[in-house]
Amino acid sequence: MSAVESVTLPVPAGRSWSSRFLRSELRLIFGRRRNQLALLVLAGPPLLISIAVKTSLSRPGREAPDFFGSITQNGLFVALAALTIEMGLFLPLAISLVAGDSVAGEANTGTLRYLLTVPVGRIRLLAVKFAGVLVFSFAAAFVVTVVGMVMGLILFGGGNLTTLSGTELGFGEGLLRVVAATAYLGVCLTALGAVGIFLSTLTEQPIAAMLATIVFSGASFVLDSIPQVSFLHPYLIVHNWTSFGDLLRTPVAWSGIEHGLYSAVAYVAVFLLAAWARFSTKDVTS
């Protein structure tokens, strides 16, 4: 099923930017079983982390792993631990599924040419595809966080949250900090989605665009871990992803977060512009 099936009627004059196309795109994204499965997979690690830590504590003579030590003090840390683990592979993989399929999927199923005659227009099509990726990026990040917080609070409780600086925050403020950290990572994932949309305009094979986006993300992580190419680190898309943890400091260390947001905006601008340049001159035959 393609987004074209829900927008087969011409848009009335004066409503060329109706939300109908966006609603159709969101239904398409969240209605696909592979995307639903991806969200289900994202919910797995926080479940496993919370159960594993709880089980290890219940065994005599055993302690929770040092990496997860803070979880036993406050269940909110389950969400943060899960985000840290998943941002290396599972979250980028989920975003790549949607972004890589955005344009190439329409071309592969033979609906792209017809969709552009609805009328939709190429700029509007790219804008709606990006909006869909943005919504899915935030949804993916918050699935991890919500499942982690629910499991953590059930198994370990809440109360005051001890920050990475050693100070304490009330539960309400701690919860807001975790939500802000998740939103920050959502912005970072959206930047990766913009890269995927550009790659999706280069091919009519969705799987090729998906794999290329994953390779791009993986290569960025590898390069970011090599000291010999440290001059590249500030320009890598993933370099400041871990800065979401700085929101759990007192006072908040804004430097890494600001750089991460600037980097995300730059990647979105550059790759959406590249996608427009490619797509606006592309001969759509399918």
Buried (B, 14 or more C-beta within 10 A) or exposed (E): EBBBEBBEEEBEEEEEEEEBBBBBBBBBBBEBEEBEEBBEBBBBBBBEBBEBBBEBBEEEEEEBEEEBEBBBBBBBBBBBBBBBBBBBEBBBBBBBBBBBBBBBBBBBBEBBBBBBEBEBEBEBBBBBBBBBBBBBBBBBBBBBBBBBBBBBBEBBEBBBBBBBEEEBBEBEBBBEBBBBBBBBBBBBBBBBBBBBBBBBBBBBBBBBBBBBBBEBBBEBBEBBEEEEEEEEBEEBBBBBBBBBBBBBBBEBBEEBBEBBBEBBBEBBEBBBEBBBEBBEEBEBEE
